[in-house]
Amino acid sequence: MVGAPAIASLPSSAQPATQGTPFVVVTGQDHNLWTWNQQQGWQPLSSNPAYCIDNPAAVITSAHTAGAFTLTVACQGADHALWYAQAPVSSLLAPLPLSWRSLGGGMVNGPAVAPVDPLHQTVTGALTFFVNGLDGYVYTRTLDAGWGKMPWGCIGHPAAAATLSSLIRTGEVTVFACQGLDHTLWFSHNFGGGWVDTQSLGGILIDGPAVAVGPTTTTFFVEGQDMGGYHRTATVSGSVGSWTGDGGILQFGAAAAALQLPANSP
């Protein structure tokens, strides 16, 4: 690998529903994207090779068709623009028939991708890409709308994830996180009405964090100053736990996903 992995959750098709299965995507030393699972081991993600710099991003979302889900992957291309590809996905088996397209822009790290306000948007309107621009600020765009500058200054790759939940007043939330300019963990929420609660959760990070958003909690994973893994969890009610060491030795930052039931997958 030449960057942090990406992890998405493939929703279960079992009845009664069970939690999702991790779908892992990495940038290999050949700069192509690869995937791994216990069914088939390492395989090229796509029959159409990509050329990616740094970490990829990946998310599996509802296609708004009964039982259908779409994998979206994105990365920083050789031209430092944002490239993405999509394909229907119903199993972990690869390679997939991905076709790559450029969304332009200029990046200094790998991107993040997550749905924002999926309850009030189309699939293409909700799917949002986050990148660190050449000026040090975060920029976002969807497949329907162009680039917009956010007020966040970030170092290393950004992170974003979302959930649908009957335990949240608005029924949905997207969480963004990154290493701030002070090297601590910063995050913001979007409950469908814009980004709020931008604040630091402390810590000292190396590279970008990861965020896993579930129906009642959000857990942030980081590579600490000692290169060990750490996490900190916040609840829907607003309580925040302490930093907990996970051990290990990390490189390139972290990746994470909540393995949700289909009903909680945007």
C-alpha positions, -999 to +999 in steps of 0.1 A: +000+000+000+010+036-006-017+052+015-043+044+041-070+019+030-106+026+025-134+006+041-170+005+031-199-016+045-217-039+021-253-042+036-267-076+043-293-092+021-302-118+047-336-121+064-337-112+092-312-085+084-277-087+099-249-062+100-229-053+069-196-068+057-164-048+053-154-040+017-117-030+017-100-010-011-063+000-011-039+017-035-012-008-043+025-001-051+015-002-088-010+027-081-039+005-091-067-001-067-070-035-051-096-052-028-094-080-003-119-102+015-119-137+030-137-152+000-111-145-026-081-127-012-064-099-030-079-090-064-078-059-087-108-038-078-117-032-114-113-047-148-104-011-159-071-002-141-068+031-123-038+052-114-042+066-079-020+087-057-023+084-019-053+068-002-086+059-020-121+066-007-150+042-009-187+041+001-216+018-006-250+035-007-286+026-016-294+030-053-330+040-043-341+007-059-353-021-037-323-042-026-298-024-049-266-008-037-239+012-055-202+012-048-185+046-053-147+048-052-126+079-056-089+089-056-064+115-065-053+109-100-019+113-116-030+149-126-039+156-089-076+159-099-104+140-083-113+108-102-143+085-093-160+054-105-192+036-097-207+001-101-236-019-087-225-042-060-242-072-044-212-093-033-176-090-023-164-106-055-140-086-078-130-073-103-159-049-109-169-031-141-158+004-131-155+033-155-133+062-143-143+099-148-126+131-137-144+156-115-115+181-118-101+202-090-066+201-074-057+179-044-028+174-020-041+142-003-065+114-011-103+122-008-132+112+013-168+104+001-201+102+020-238+110+014-249+143+028-286+148+035-297+116+017-333+120+029-338+151+009-315+146-021-312+123-051-285+097-051-262+120-072-272+150-052-263+135-018-231+118-027-204+143-016-166+143-022-142+160+003-107+170-007-078+191+007-073+218-019-039+233-029-045+263-006-049+241+025-087+244+027-113+216+023-134+217-009-165+196-015-186+188-045-213+164-056-220+147-090-247+174-096-229+205-083-194+220-087-167+227-061-174+248-030-148+260-004-154+250+032-140+269+062-119+240+074-081+239+071-068+203+072-036+183+070-036+148+056-065+130+041-100+139+053-127+115+065-165+114+063-193+090+070-231+090+074-260+070+088-298+070+088-313+065+122-346+068+139-327+077+171-316+110+156-342+137+156-337+145+119-333+108+110-299+113+095-264+126+101-231+130+082-198+135+101-167+151+087-133+148+104-097+158+097-064+166+113-066+204+119-038+229+114-030+225+151-026+187+146-056+178+167-087+160+156-115+184+143-150+173+133-183+187+122-219+173+119-245+178+092-280+167+102-295+178+068-295+215+074-258+224+070-226+219+089-226+226+127-207+219+159-172+223+143-148+217+172-116+199+183-115+166+201-078+170+210-051+144+205-020+147+184-024+132+149-002+119+122-019+121+088-057+118+084-082+102+108-111+078+101-147+081+112-174+053+117-209+066+122-235+043+136-272+049+147-262+061+182-225+068+182-196+082+161-162+067+166-130+085+155-098+065+148-064+082+145-027+075+142-012+091+172+022+108+176+037+075+186+023+059+154-001+038+175-038+036+169-063+054+191-100+060+191-126+082+208-164+079+207-191+105+208-228+096+214-260+111+198-267+127+232-234+146+230-213+128+256-177+122+245-155+094+258-117+095+265-090+086+240-084+048+241-052+032+227-057+004+202-020-005+199-003-015+167+019+006+145+002+026+118+013+043+086-006+068+064-033+074+090-065+053+096-096+041+079-129+028+094-166+020+086-196+011+107-210-022+096-246-012+097-280-028+091-294-020+057-320+003+073-292+025+086-272+027+053-279+059+033 
